[in-house]
Amino acid sequence: MDTLDIIREIERDPGLRASLRAVLLGDEFLTLPAQVRENTKAIAVLINEQRRMTAEVGKLKGDNLEWIFERHPRRWLRRGYANAVHVLTENEMDFLFDQVDVGVANEIELADAIVTMQLATEDQVGERQVTGVVEVSWTIEPHDITRAFARAHLLASLGHPVVPIVAGAVIPPQELIDLAKAEGVAVLVRDSDVLTRGKIIEPH
């Protein structure tokens, strides 16, 4: 039997091929596909766990930033932009929404903070008493702008002049700043200049 005959015999016999692979490649190589599949599953589990932990860390950072805003609003609402800044307490919000539809009140109170302040006019020659509806986020996202805008309009419908505000820890991309400016939402970054002033939503 010459070499070609041996090859043909191997091709015809699956058992012979398997035995030959075991001899030539060894058991470790033959089990490699199964090991790869197991490793792939383990990597997928690790990736999901990392995503979960990242989300949890992000929430903790956001919660901590809200805590800082409530106690040190001046780190965002700088002098020259706003004066006489006061973050409403829960009791003050209860009083504010005492005669308001429960559904409307609950939605507005989902805001991360509600503040009263003397807002400097754009020409810096006067001030106006307004309420700010604030969404606080470590990294400002489009949904923060949308929520601040919607909740500010709800509060304005109750007879208050309102400025929607998003407050963050890092300067957002220019496209988000442009979006906020187009919507009339103030963008404030901790220990930084005011990026957009926002527009007062008149009572309606």
N, C-alpha and C positions, 0 to 999 in steps of 0.2 A: 504493500500500500504506500503510494507516494504522498507527498505533501498535499496535493490538491484533493486526493481521496480523503485524507484526514479532515481537511477543512469542510468538505461536503458532508462527511459523517457528523461533524460537530453541528453544522447548520441544521441537519435533519433531526437531531436528538436534543430536545430541551433539557433533559436531565444531564446529559453530558456537558452541555454548555454551562449549566449552573455549577457543576462540579469543577469545570475548568476555571470558571471565574473565581471560585473559592480558593483554588490552588494558586492562581496567579495574582489575585488581588488581596486576598486575606479577609478575615471576618470583619475587621474594623472598617475597611473600605466599603464592604457590602452593606454594612449597617449605616453608612453615612447618610443616605437619603432620609431614613427614619429620624436620625439625630437632627438633621436640618429642620424637619417638620416640627420636632419637639422644641427646638430652639426658637423657631419662628413663633410658635404659640407663646413661649415664655416672654419673648420680646414684645409681643402684642399686649400681654398682660402688664408688663412694665410701662409701656407707653400710655396705656389707659390709666394706670395708677399715677403716673407723672402728670397727666392732664388733670386728674381729680385734685391732686395736691396743688397744682398751679392755680386752679380755680379757687380752692380754699384759701390759699395765701393771698390771692387777689381780693377776695371778700374781706379777709382780716385787715388788709391794708386800707381798703375802702372804709371799713367800719372805724378804724383808727383815725382816718382823715376826717370823718364826720365828727368824731369826738373832739379833735383838735379845732375844727371849724366852730363848733358850738361854744368852745371856751376861749378861742382866740380868733374871732372873725376878722380882726384887724390885719391878720397876716394875708388876707385876700382883699378886704374892703379898705383900701388904703385912704389916708387923708388926702384931700384934693379930689377924690372921687365920691366918697361918702363920709358923712359925719353923724354923730349921735347914733351909732350903730347899736342895735339891740336884738339879740336872738330870742324869739318868743319861747317861753316855757310851755309845758303841756297845759298848765292851768290857764295861761293866757290864750292859748289856742282854743281851749274849751269855751272860754268867754267869747272869743272872736266868732266861733261857729255855733253859738248857742241856739240861734233861731234859723239855722241853715239846714237845708235838706241833707239827711244823713249820708246819702250816696255821694253828693258833691263834697261835703266836708271830709269824708273818708279819703276821697281821691286826692284832694289838696294836701291833706295831712300825710300822704305818702311821700311828699317832698322831704328831702333830707334835712332841710331847715327852712324856717320862715323868719325873715328879719324885717325890722322897721329901721328906717334910716333917713337922713337928710341927704338927698342925692344932689350933687353939684350939677348945675346946668352945663351944657357943652361949652358955653362961652365963659364959664367959670365966674360969672358975675352974680350968681344967685344959687339958691338951693330950693329943693322941693321935697316935702315929706312923702315918701313912698314906701311900699312894702316890696320886699324881694322874695321871690320863690326860688330856692336854691337846690340844685342837684349837685352833690359832692361825689367826685369819682377820682381815684388815683390817676387814671388815664381817661381823659374825656373822649367819649364815643358819640356817634350820631344820635343814639337813643337818649342820651342825657340831654342833648339840645332839644329833642322832640318833647320829652317829658316836661322840661322846664317851661317850654313855650305853652304846652297844653294846660298845665296846672296854673300858670300865671293868668291865662285867659279865663279859667274858671273863677279864680279869685277876683279878677277884675269885674266879672259878671255880678259879683256881690256888692259892688260899689266902691272898690278900692283901686287907686292907681298903683300899678304893679310893674316891676321890672323882672323878667325871667333871667336867671343867672345860672351858669355852670361854673363850678369851682374845682380845680384840679391841682395835682402836684407837679405835673410836667407840662411843658408847652406842647399843645396838640399840633398836628400837621396843618399847614396853611389852608388846605381845602376845608378842614373843619372850622377853622377860624372864619373863613369866607362864608361857610354855611350859617354859622351862628350870627354873623353880621347881617346876612340877608334876612334872617328870621327875627332880628332885633333882640337877640339873646346876648347878654354880657358874658364875656369869657374872662375869668379871673384865675390866675395861677399863683400859688402860694409864694410869698416873698418876691413877687415880681410886679411889673407894671400891668395895668389893665390892658388886655389885648383888644377887646371890643367893649364899648360902654353899654350897649343894650339900649332898647327904646322903651319908654314908658307906655304901657298899655292902659289907656284911659278907661275909667269905669263905664260899663255898658249894661 
